[in-house]
């Protein structure tokens, strides 16, 4: 499972070996390490998300569906501050909250 698939959920983290971890069962320190790792990768993750989106066939231009899925590749939030963009996702919220459980 790719990081793009994980961003919009808040229940599991899949490590580099493909092992699924329930976030609520993860050690807070491990969650903090995952957050730091993801933030270091924020630019690459933002680019990967754009590339994944571009590979999906678009609906016809004259449809409501087109308007619904249209995106701005120059989204200033994503391109100028990919770390803040990444932190807006449920996965990062859940990992951060669990990391703070140690405090």
N, C-alpha and C positions, 0 to 999 in steps of 0.2 A: 504494500500500500504506500502511495507517495504522500509526501507532506501536504501536497495540495488537497488530497482526499481527506486529510485529517483536520485541516484548519477550521472548518465550520462545525466541528463537534467538540464536546468537552468531556468525553468519557475515557478515551484510550490514547495511549502513546505507543507507537510502534518503533522499537529501537533499530539500530543498524543491522542487527541480525534477523530482523523480521518478527521478533517476539512482541506480542501485544501485552501492554501493562495497563491495568485499571489505574487511572490517575489517583483515585481516592486511596489506593493501596500503595502508591509509590512513596518512598522516603522523601520528605521535604527537600533535603539537600540534593537528591537526584533531580527533582523537579526544577530546582534553581539552576542546576547545571544544564538541563535541557533548554531552559529559557535562554540562558546565555549563549548556548550553541546556536539556537535558532536565530537569535538577534544578530549574531555574527554572519549568518547566512541570509539575512533579510533581503538584500538586493537580488541574490540568485533566486530566492523563493518567489519574489515579486515577478521577476522575469519568467520563471517557469510557469507561474499562474497565468500570465499573459499568453505565453506560447500554448498552453493547454487550451485556453479559451479560443485562440485563433484556429485551432485544429477542428473545432466543432462547426459543422455546417450552419450557416446563418439562415434564418427564415427570410422570406421575400421582403424586400425593402418596404413595400406598401402595406405592411401588416402591423398590428399592435404588437405581435410577438417580436418583431424586429426592434421596435422601440423599447421593449422590455429588456432585451439582452444587449442592447448597444452599450458600449463602454468607451471611455476616453483613454486611449493608451498614454496620454500625457497627464493622467490624473496626478495633480501636484502632490497629493497626500502620499500616493504610492511611490512616485518617482523621486520626490524631493526628501521624503522621510520614510523610507521603507520600513524602518524599525517601528515607527509609530503606527504605520499601516498594519504591520504584522501583529502588533499588540492589540489591535482592535478585534482580533478573531477569538472565537470561543475557546479554541485550544490553548492559546496563550493566557487567556483569563483563568482557565482552570489550572494550568500548570503554575501560574504565578500565585494564585490563591493557596494552592497546596504547598508551595515553597514557603509562603509566609506563615504557614501553620507551625513552623519550627520557631518562629519569633516569639 
